[in-house]
Amino acid sequence: MIYKATHPRKVRGESVHQPLSEKIKQNQTNLKTISTSEMHEKLKKQSCLIDPKSLFIGNLDTKNLIQSEYFLPNTDCFVEGPDVKELSERIKLWIGTGYPVHLIGPTGCGKTSLVMHIAKEIGRPVVWINGDDALTTKDLTGGYAQIKQESMRDHYIHNVIKSADIIKPEWIDNPLAIACKYGCTFVYNEFSRAKPTANNVLLSVFEEGILELPSKFGQERYLKVHPEFRAILTSNSIEYAGIHAPQDALLDRMVGIYMDYYSLETEIDIVRKHTNIPYEEAKNIVFVIRKIREQVNEVQKPGTRAAIMVGKAMKQLNGNAEKYYNQLFIDVIATKTGSNVDLFQKEKLVNNVISQLT
Ligand SMILES: Nc1ncnc2c1ncn2[C@@H]1O[C@H](COP(=O)(O)OP(=O)(O)OP(=O)(O)O)[C@@H](O)[C@H]1O
């Protein structure tokens, strides 16, 4: 007996998930409802860095992203000396023309702080990722990372149970996809630590304004990059030569800006901003760190960070630093020494430099 349906079968359970193209279209339309001025309003209330990990929660629509608690980094401590300002203006010029900027400089010279300060001035949410050797394209763009299982029970005929399990791949956006979709400032720290193949996806983002998404299910593979998307990449001038030489095609799409350690006065201001110690103390610390920097090899140069560390330790010692003064400098540079012999050399260097203090 052939069963003839007398009325349309009603399938229980959720409808099959929206194709990616629908989601993208929906997200793109959402984009239009969030203007940059609205963004500025919301930005004023919040200031913290978008932590990509907390964003790996499936598709965010723009409203969620903007109203959520992710926003710009806190740059209250930022010091903008003349040399910082000059660099910042150059970077903003290129960012304003829509080119990605590649900031290259030695460890601890201030790349990240400068990038975060500029990102805050750009006024869009910041999405940030650290490059490393294990990073893959999927870590940048996202992929089908979750499988949602739904079962559908059909009791259309009371004594017949028809069941089926629907396996629904769940797309998870990763930092680059989020930045391209919602027009965030994409900060890719130490990008040259990642393998060039992982960064290939950036080529069409920077040139054609298209993000190619890996999609196994034949859905929409291409995302049009939001007009407010901006990218700033940093790399360490020492490692830059050593880790993975980025592909020429990618370097060709970026503007490269080399930076070095800031001027004496700016470094003194930075140390004081972070430690509140008196000018003379900060000046002596920076003097010693800069003298050490002049006399050690590239990879052992102490950055501004080392001067801040000594300043914070002196603050901790609350004026009783006399006894430990030399040792503080030796401790902050010891991490970059290779052996006891090397350390002994450094101790002599530190004692000699400190003896020059007036
Ligand atoms: N303009 C600035 N104003 C205030 N603090 C700064 C400034 N530039 C750098 N610093 C401070 O100096 C230290 C090193 O800066 P930062 O981390 O930005 O350097 P970096 O070049 O990114 O270092 P790395 O190569 O290790 O990532 C940090 O403690 C940072 O807060």
The ligand as a Gaussian input file, in Angstrom:
#p B3LYP/6-31G(d) Opt

LIG

0 1
 N       55.593000      55.553000      23.559000
 C       55.547000      54.806000      24.655000
 N       54.891000      55.267000      25.742000
 C       54.861000      54.543000      26.873000
 N       55.443000      53.332000      27.028000
 C       56.105000      52.832000      25.970000
 C       56.189000      53.521000      24.735000
 N       56.912000      52.757000      23.870000
 C       57.267000      51.647000      24.546000
 N       56.783000      51.693000      25.795000
 C       56.992000      50.681000      26.840000
 O       58.254000      50.058000      26.611000
 C       58.139000      48.627000      26.717000
 C       58.465000      47.992000      25.366000
 O       57.525000      48.483000      24.427000
 P       56.832000      47.492000      23.381000
 O       56.404000      46.249000      24.048000
 O       55.842000      48.284000      22.633000
 O       58.102000      47.168000      22.453000
 P       58.145000      46.141000      21.249000
 O       59.113000      46.669000      20.264000
 O       56.787000      45.814000      20.784000
 O       58.758000      44.893000      22.003000
 P       58.748000      43.393000      21.456000
 O       59.640000      43.372000      20.255000
 O       59.293000      42.622000      22.621000
 O       57.314000      43.072000      21.138000
 C       56.729000      48.337000      27.145000
 O       56.723000      48.203000      28.545000
 C       55.951000      49.584000      26.746000
 O       54.875000      49.824000      27.635000

